[in-house]
């Protein structure tokens, strides 16, 4: 019956002979042409569907990437993974045998120990009756920044311009920034260079470690350091330190601090050009790149000009210091609890001063400023010259080489005013440096009748020079003269009246 049916089908198709079936189920060339046979295809009720969605995957070099491809109702169709034109797998069979890939039970593709060459598009597809359903994942390989080259160290002369160069690679391409280690300050880069910064003209303060930091957008960074060395001529600072040794005796240290590169040869000279060395009267002590001159039990004949001189291959420098017996700067000792009587409106200022010789006079400076006022008209200093002879007997000024004490009363202080006070001291050798500025806020209240000390900033110390220097017996300043004349005038008038009637 089957053969008859096939024969009828052949005749209907216009075939004159019945084809012979060959081995393996194929037919001979005597089969009717394809154009003469009807197409018979079994259409299933359902077809495969890929549930996963293509995405962009960023993976750090050396890590593992996972690409998903979940297929519903696969039936007997084939899932194929490819990278460009290259087939990776068909269903569960790996075509690529290089050990880079692995398939899981849901046809997900794992890329092991990913490298830069593994970046690109990966497609998962299923062929359904000649139509392809597919998704594509894009893999981006992140390569942490790596600095390929940087200046190990740079030596420059003061005034030179230094170029800092740093080259790095990575994916995405890294951004390069130069910073100074000590300050954390970022150096400006040359526009468009990404890794080249300019430093200069360099000074000695620029000698430091500089850090090149390469960073990409995924939190990866790497750093390398460059040492910048600056060669410069000596820079000298001389400081004076007085130390009370015993009653009437003082030691003086002149400390010559030298900054230079390379190191300098340092020496002390006494006017006019006598080089000093350690002996019974001088002690020379080297401390690093500095040199100290110690005068023990200093006497008046040692007051002179002393010069610290330093030189290196970059140049020479010197600083001359005039050692005198001038007093030290006064230190105000007024307590914050000093009482201010409302009826007298007086502000008592007390102080101490170290001096090699007896103090002969003080110069007190004060000014007032309204609290929270922006009016600058009240910033002028008032000066009061205070001869030591006018001070109370308890003031210590009779023994040389000790601390001297003194005080002064500023009268008619105003309510709710900030008063700034400072002092200078004078002895037979000259006038001292000014003291720190002390601020007092005055408030007239029954519950709080004390001037309150605020701060003592190092500001606005442009005091006028003393109007004239005073000796211990002097009373020529206007403030003292007016007080003296006020007392003497009635006595003179009475005496003249008596003489007139004789």
C-alpha positions as CSV (number, residue, x, y, z in Angstrom):
1,X,0.0,0.0,0.0
2,X,2.9,2.4,0.9
3,X,4.6,1.7,-2.4
4,X,1.5,2.4,-4.3
5,X,1.0,5.7,-2.5
6,X,4.6,6.8,-3.2
7,X,4.1,5.8,-6.8
8,X,1.0,7.9,-7.1
9,X,2.8,10.8,-5.5
10,X,5.6,10.4,-8.0
11,X,3.3,10.3,-11.0
12,X,1.5,13.4,-9.6
13,X,4.9,15.2,-9.5
14,X,5.7,14.3,-13.1
15,X,8.2,11.6,-12.3
16,X,8.5,8.7,-14.8
17,X,10.5,6.4,-12.5
18,X,10.5,5.6,-8.8
19,X,13.7,6.7,-7.0
20,X,15.8,4.0,-5.4
21,X,16.5,4.4,-1.7
22,X,20.3,4.5,-1.0
23,X,22.2,3.7,2.2
24,X,21.9,6.0,5.2
25,X,18.5,7.1,4.1
26,X,19.6,9.3,1.2
27,X,18.1,9.2,-2.2
28,X,19.9,8.9,-5.5
29,X,20.2,11.6,-8.0
30,X,17.2,10.3,-9.7
31,X,15.0,12.1,-7.1
32,X,12.7,14.7,-8.6
33,X,14.1,18.2,-8.5
34,X,13.5,20.3,-5.4
35,X,11.4,22.7,-7.4
36,X,9.0,19.9,-8.3
37,X,8.5,18.6,-4.7
38,X,6.2,20.3,-2.2
39,X,7.9,21.6,1.0
40,X,6.6,19.7,4.0
41,X,7.7,21.2,7.4
42,X,6.5,20.3,10.8
43,X,5.7,23.6,12.7
44,X,5.8,23.1,16.5
45,X,3.3,24.8,18.8
46,X,6.2,26.8,20.7
47,X,9.6,28.0,19.9
48,X,12.7,28.9,22.1
49,X,12.8,32.3,23.8
50,X,16.0,33.9,25.3
51,X,15.1,35.4,28.6
52,X,18.5,37.1,29.4
53,X,19.2,40.7,28.2
54,X,22.4,41.8,26.6
55,X,24.5,44.2,28.8
56,X,27.8,45.9,29.2
57,X,30.2,44.1,31.6
58,X,33.3,45.8,33.0
59,X,35.8,43.3,34.5
60,X,39.2,44.0,36.0
61,X,42.1,42.3,34.3
62,X,42.8,38.9,35.8
63,X,39.3,38.5,37.3
64,X,36.4,36.3,36.0
65,X,33.4,37.5,33.9
66,X,30.0,35.8,33.7
67,X,27.7,36.2,30.7
68,X,24.1,35.0,31.1
69,X,22.0,33.3,28.4
70,X,18.9,31.7,29.8
71,X,16.7,30.0,27.1
72,X,13.1,28.8,27.7
73,X,11.7,25.9,25.7
74,X,14.9,25.1,23.9
75,X,13.6,21.7,22.8
76,X,16.2,20.2,20.4
77,X,17.6,23.5,19.1
78,X,21.2,24.4,19.6
79,X,22.6,27.3,21.7
80,X,25.7,28.8,20.1
81,X,28.2,31.3,21.7
82,X,30.5,33.3,19.5
83,X,33.0,36.1,19.8
84,X,33.0,38.0,16.6
85,X,33.5,35.4,13.8
86,X,34.9,32.8,16.2
87,X,32.6,30.1,17.6
88,X,33.1,29.4,21.3
89,X,30.5,26.7,22.0
90,X,27.5,24.8,20.6
91,X,25.1,23.6,23.3
92,X,27.4,22.1,25.9
93,X,30.3,21.4,23.7
94,X,33.2,23.9,23.9
95,X,34.7,24.5,20.5
96,X,37.5,26.6,21.9
97,X,39.9,24.4,23.8
98,X,42.2,27.1,25.2
99,X,40.9,26.8,28.8
100,X,39.6,30.4,28.7
101,X,35.9,29.5,28.9
102,X,33.5,27.4,30.8
103,X,29.7,26.8,30.5
104,X,27.3,26.4,33.3
105,X,24.0,24.4,33.3
106,X,22.0,27.3,32.0
107,X,24.3,27.9,29.0
108,X,25.9,30.9,30.8
109,X,29.4,31.6,29.6
110,X,32.2,32.2,32.1
111,X,35.5,33.8,30.9
112,X,38.3,32.8,33.2
113,X,41.3,35.1,34.1
114,X,40.2,37.7,31.7
115,X,42.9,39.6,29.7
116,X,42.9,42.7,27.6
117,X,42.5,40.6,24.4
118,X,39.3,39.1,25.8
119,X,37.4,42.4,25.5
120,X,34.7,42.7,22.8
121,X,31.2,41.5,21.9
122,X,30.0,38.0,22.9
123,X,26.8,36.7,21.2
124,X,24.5,33.9,22.4
125,X,22.1,32.8,19.6
126,X,19.7,30.0,18.8
127,X,18.8,29.1,15.1
128,X,15.1,28.4,14.8
129,X,14.1,27.1,11.3
130,X,16.6,29.5,9.7
131,X,15.7,32.5,11.9
132,X,18.2,33.5,14.6
133,X,17.3,34.8,18.0
134,X,20.2,36.2,19.9
135,X,21.6,38.6,22.6
136,X,25.0,40.3,22.7
137,X,27.1,41.2,25.7
138,X,29.9,43.8,25.5
139,X,32.9,43.0,27.7
140,X,35.2,45.8,28.8
141,X,38.4,44.8,30.4
142,X,39.6,47.2,33.2
143,X,43.4,47.5,33.4
144,X,44.6,49.2,36.6
145,X,46.9,52.1,36.0
146,X,50.6,51.3,35.8
147,X,53.2,54.0,35.8
148,X,55.8,53.2,33.2
149,X,58.2,56.0,33.7
150,X,58.8,58.8,36.2
151,X,61.7,61.0,37.2
152,X,63.5,59.2,40.0
153,X,65.2,62.4,41.3
154,X,65.9,65.9,40.0
155,X,68.6,68.3,41.1
156,X,68.2,72.0,40.3
157,X,69.7,75.3,41.2
158,X,67.6,78.0,42.9
159,X,65.8,80.0,40.2
160,X,65.6,77.1,37.7
161,X,62.3,75.7,36.3
162,X,61.8,72.0,36.9
163,X,59.8,69.7,34.6
164,X,58.2,66.7,36.4
165,X,57.2,63.9,33.9
166,X,55.1,60.8,34.6
167,X,53.8,58.3,32.0
168,X,51.2,55.7,32.8
169,X,49.0,53.2,31.0
170,X,45.8,51.5,31.8
171,X,42.2,51.0,30.6
172,X,40.4,53.4,30.8
173,X,43.4,55.7,30.2
174,X,44.4,57.0,33.7
175,X,44.4,60.6,34.8
176,X,47.8,61.8,36.2
177,X,48.2,64.3,39.0
178,X,51.4,65.7,40.7
179,X,51.3,66.7,44.4
180,X,53.8,68.0,46.8
181,X,54.3,65.6,49.7
182,X,54.8,68.0,52.6
183,X,51.8,70.3,51.8
184,X,49.6,68.1,49.7
185,X,49.4,70.9,47.2
186,X,48.5,69.9,43.6
187,X,50.9,71.2,40.9
188,X,49.4,72.6,37.7
189,X,49.9,70.4,34.7
190,X,50.8,71.5,31.2
191,X,47.5,71.5,29.3
192,X,47.0,68.4,27.2
193,X,50.1,66.7,28.6
194,X,48.4,64.4,31.2
195,X,51.5,63.8,33.3
196,X,53.8,66.7,32.8
197,X,54.0,69.5,35.5
198,X,56.1,72.6,35.8
199,X,57.7,73.7,39.0
200,X,59.6,77.0,39.3
201,X,61.4,79.2,39.5
202,X,62.4,76.9,42.4
203,X,63.3,78.1,45.9
204,X,64.8,76.2,48.8
205,X,61.2,75.7,50.1
206,X,60.5,73.7,46.9
207,X,63.0,71.0,47.9
208,X,60.7,68.1,48.7
209,X,59.2,64.8,47.6
210,X,56.7,65.0,44.7
211,X,54.1,62.2,44.1
212,X,52.8,61.1,40.8
213,X,49.3,59.6,41.1
214,X,47.7,57.8,38.2
215,X,43.9,57.1,38.6
216,X,41.2,55.7,36.4
217,X,37.4,55.8,36.8
218,X,37.1,52.6,38.7
219,X,38.8,53.4,41.9
220,X,42.2,52.1,40.9
221,X,45.3,54.2,41.5
222,X,49.0,53.9,41.7
223,X,51.7,56.2,42.9
224,X,55.4,56.9,42.5
225,X,57.7,59.5,44.0
226,X,60.3,61.9,42.8
227,X,62.9,63.7,45.0
228,X,63.5,67.3,44.0
229,X,66.8,68.7,45.4
230,X,67.4,72.4,45.2
231,X,70.9,73.8,45.5
232,X,71.0,77.3,47.0
233,X,73.3,79.8,48.7
234,X,73.2,80.1,52.5
235,X,70.3,81.8,54.2
236,X,71.1,83.0,57.8
237,X,69.0,83.8,60.8
238,X,70.6,85.0,64.1
239,X,68.7,84.8,67.4
240,X,69.7,86.1,70.9
241,X,69.0,84.2,74.1
242,X,69.8,85.7,77.6
243,X,70.0,83.2,80.5
244,X,70.2,84.4,84.1
245,X,73.3,82.6,85.6
246,X,73.5,84.0,89.1
247,X,73.0,87.3,90.9
248,X,74.3,90.0,88.6
249,X,75.6,87.6,85.9
250,X,74.1,86.5,82.6
251,X,75.0,84.1,79.8
252,X,74.2,85.1,76.2
253,X,73.8,82.7,73.3
254,X,73.9,84.0,69.7
255,X,72.4,81.2,67.6
256,X,73.3,81.3,63.9
257,X,70.8,79.1,62.0
258,X,71.9,78.4,58.5
259,X,69.8,77.0,55.7
260,X,71.9,75.9,52.6
261,X,72.4,73.2,50.1
262,X,75.1,71.9,49.9
263,X,76.1,72.4,53.6
264,X,78.0,75.6,54.4
265,X,81.2,76.4,56.3
266,X,80.0,78.6,59.2
267,X,82.1,80.9,61.4
268,X,81.6,83.7,63.9
269,X,83.6,87.0,63.7
270,X,83.9,89.9,66.1
271,X,84.2,93.4,64.7
272,X,86.1,94.3,62.7
273,X,87.1,90.8,61.3
274,X,88.4,88.7,64.2
275,X,87.4,85.1,63.8
276,X,86.3,83.6,67.1
277,X,87.1,80.2,68.5
278,X,86.4,78.5,71.8
279,X,88.4,80.0,74.6
280,X,87.8,81.2,78.2
281,X,85.3,83.9,77.0
282,X,83.6,82.2,74.1
283,X,82.2,78.8,73.4
284,X,81.6,77.8,69.8
285,X,79.2,74.9,69.4
286,X,78.2,73.4,66.0
287,X,74.6,72.1,65.9
288,X,73.8,70.5,62.5
289,X,74.2,73.2,59.9
290,X,74.2,75.9,62.5
291,X,76.7,77.5,64.8
292,X,76.1,78.9,68.3
293,X,78.3,81.5,70.1
294,X,78.0,81.3,73.9
295,X,79.3,84.2,76.0
296,X,79.4,83.0,79.7
297,X,79.1,85.6,82.4
298,X,78.9,88.4,79.8
299,X,80.5,91.7,80.8
300,X,80.1,95.2,79.4
301,X,83.3,95.1,77.3
302,X,81.8,92.2,75.3
303,X,79.0,94.4,73.9
304,X,80.0,94.7,70.3
305,X,79.1,93.7,66.7
306,X,79.2,89.9,66.0
307,X,79.0,88.5,62.5
308,X,77.9,85.0,61.5
309,X,79.2,84.1,58.0
310,X,78.4,81.1,55.9
311,X,79.5,80.1,52.4
312,X,79.1,77.1,50.1
313,X,79.6,76.4,46.4
314,X,76.4,78.4,45.6
315,X,77.4,81.6,47.4
316,X,78.1,83.4,50.6
317,X,76.0,85.2,53.2
318,X,76.5,87.0,56.5
319,X,74.4,88.6,59.3
320,X,75.8,91.1,61.8
321,X,74.2,91.2,65.2
322,X,74.7,94.2,67.6
323,X,75.0,92.7,71.1
324,X,74.1,95.4,73.6
325,X,72.8,95.6,77.2
326,X,69.4,96.8,76.1
327,X,66.5,95.4,78.1
328,X,64.4,92.5,77.1
329,X,60.8,93.2,75.9
330,X,58.5,93.8,78.9
331,X,56.0,91.1,79.8
332,X,52.6,92.4,81.0
333,X,51.5,90.5,84.1
334,X,48.1,92.2,84.8
335,X,45.7,89.6,86.1
336,X,42.3,89.1,84.5
337,X,40.9,89.6,88.0
338,X,42.4,93.1,88.5
339,X,39.6,95.2,90.0
340,X,38.3,98.2,88.2
341,X,36.5,100.6,90.6
342,X,33.5,102.2,88.9
343,X,34.0,105.5,90.6
344,X,37.6,105.9,89.6
345,X,37.5,104.2,86.1
346,X,41.1,103.2,86.2
347,X,42.9,100.4,84.5
348,X,46.0,99.1,86.3
349,X,48.7,97.7,84.1
350,X,51.7,95.8,85.6
351,X,54.7,94.2,84.0
352,X,58.2,92.7,84.4
353,X,61.4,93.2,82.4
354,X,64.7,91.4,82.3
355,X,67.6,93.8,82.0
356,X,71.4,93.6,82.3
357,X,71.5,97.2,83.6
358,X,69.0,99.2,85.7
359,X,65.8,100.3,83.9
360,X,65.7,104.1,83.5
361,X,62.3,104.5,81.8
362,X,59.3,102.8,80.3
363,X,57.2,103.8,77.3
364,X,53.6,102.7,77.5
365,X,51.4,102.6,74.4
366,X,47.6,102.3,74.5
367,X,44.6,102.8,72.3
368,X,40.9,102.2,72.4
369,X,38.5,100.5,70.0
370,X,34.7,100.2,70.4
371,X,33.6,96.6,70.5
372,X,32.3,95.4,67.1
373,X,33.1,98.8,65.6
374,X,34.5,99.2,62.1
375,X,35.6,102.8,62.7
376,X,39.3,102.9,62.1
377,X,39.8,106.4,63.6
378,X,40.5,104.9,67.0
379,X,43.6,102.9,66.0
380,X,46.2,105.7,66.8
381,X,48.4,104.9,69.7
382,X,48.7,107.1,72.8
383,X,52.2,107.2,74.3
384,X,53.1,107.7,77.9
385,X,56.7,108.1,79.1
386,X,57.2,106.7,82.6
387,X,60.5,107.6,84.3
388,X,61.5,104.9,86.8
389,X,62.1,107.7,89.4
390,X,58.3,108.3,89.3
391,X,57.4,104.7,90.1
392,X,56.7,103.4,93.7
393,X,59.6,102.4,95.9
394,X,58.8,98.6,95.6
395,X,59.8,98.7,91.9
396,X,63.0,96.7,91.6
397,X,65.6,98.6,89.6
398,X,68.7,98.8,91.9
399,X,70.4,95.5,91.2
400,X,71.9,94.8,87.7
401,X,71.0,91.6,86.0
402,X,67.6,90.8,87.2
403,X,63.8,91.2,86.5
404,X,62.4,94.7,87.0
405,X,58.8,95.3,87.9
406,X,56.5,98.3,87.2
407,X,53.0,99.4,86.8
408,X,50.9,102.3,85.5
409,X,47.3,103.4,85.9
410,X,45.3,104.4,82.8
411,X,42.7,106.8,84.0
412,X,39.2,107.6,82.7
413,X,38.8,104.3,80.8
414,X,35.5,104.2,79.0
415,X,32.7,101.6,79.4
416,X,32.5,98.7,76.9
417,X,35.7,99.6,75.2
418,X,38.6,97.3,74.2
419,X,41.9,98.7,75.2
420,X,45.2,97.6,73.5
421,X,48.3,98.0,75.7
422,X,52.0,97.5,74.9
423,X,55.3,98.5,76.4
424,X,59.0,99.2,75.8
425,X,61.7,99.5,78.3
426,X,64.9,101.6,78.4
427,X,68.2,101.4,80.2
428,X,71.5,103.1,79.7
429,X,72.2,100.9,76.6
430,X,69.1,101.8,74.8
431,X,65.4,100.9,74.2
432,X,64.0,97.3,74.1
433,X,61.8,95.7,71.5
434,X,58.1,96.2,72.1
435,X,56.1,93.7,74.2
436,X,53.2,91.7,72.9
437,X,50.0,93.6,72.6
438,X,47.6,92.8,75.4
439,X,43.8,93.5,75.0
440,X,41.5,94.4,77.9
441,X,37.7,94.7,77.7
442,X,36.4,97.2,80.2
443,X,32.8,96.8,81.5
444,X,31.4,99.0,84.3
445,X,29.0,96.7,86.2
446,X,28.3,96.2,89.9
447,X,28.3,92.5,89.3
448,X,31.4,92.4,87.2
449,X,33.8,95.3,87.8
450,X,37.0,93.8,86.4
451,X,38.7,94.5,83.1
452,X,38.9,91.2,81.2
453,X,42.1,90.3,79.3
454,X,41.2,89.1,75.8
455,X,44.2,88.2,73.7
456,X,47.8,89.3,72.9
457,X,48.1,89.0,69.1
458,X,51.3,89.8,67.2
459,X,49.6,92.5,65.2
460,X,49.7,96.3,64.6
461,X,53.1,96.7,66.3
462,X,54.0,99.8,64.4
463,X,54.6,101.8,67.5
464,X,56.0,105.3,67.2
465,X,59.6,105.6,68.4
466,X,59.9,107.1,71.9
467,X,59.6,110.8,71.8
468,X,62.9,111.0,73.6
469,X,65.0,108.8,75.8
470,X,65.0,109.4,79.5
471,X,67.5,108.9,82.3
472,X,66.6,108.0,85.8
473,X,66.2,111.6,86.9
474,X,64.3,112.8,83.9
475,X,60.8,114.1,84.1
476,X,60.6,116.0,80.8
477,X,57.6,114.1,79.3
478,X,54.4,116.0,79.1
479,X,52.4,113.7,81.3
480,X,54.9,113.9,84.1
481,X,55.5,117.6,83.7
482,X,51.9,118.5,83.9
483,X,51.5,116.6,87.1
484,X,54.6,118.2,88.6
485,X,53.5,121.7,87.7
486,X,50.0,121.1,89.1
487,X,51.6,120.4,92.5
488,X,54.2,123.2,92.3
489,X,52.1,126.0,90.9
490,X,50.1,126.8,94.2
491,X,53.3,126.8,96.2
492,X,55.0,129.3,93.8
493,X,51.9,131.6,93.8
494,X,51.8,131.6,97.6
495,X,55.6,132.4,97.8
496,X,55.3,135.3,95.4
497,X,52.4,136.7,97.3
498,X,54.4,136.6,100.6
499,X,57.4,138.2,98.9
500,X,55.3,141.0,97.5
501,X,54.1,142.1,101.0
502,X,57.5,142.2,102.5
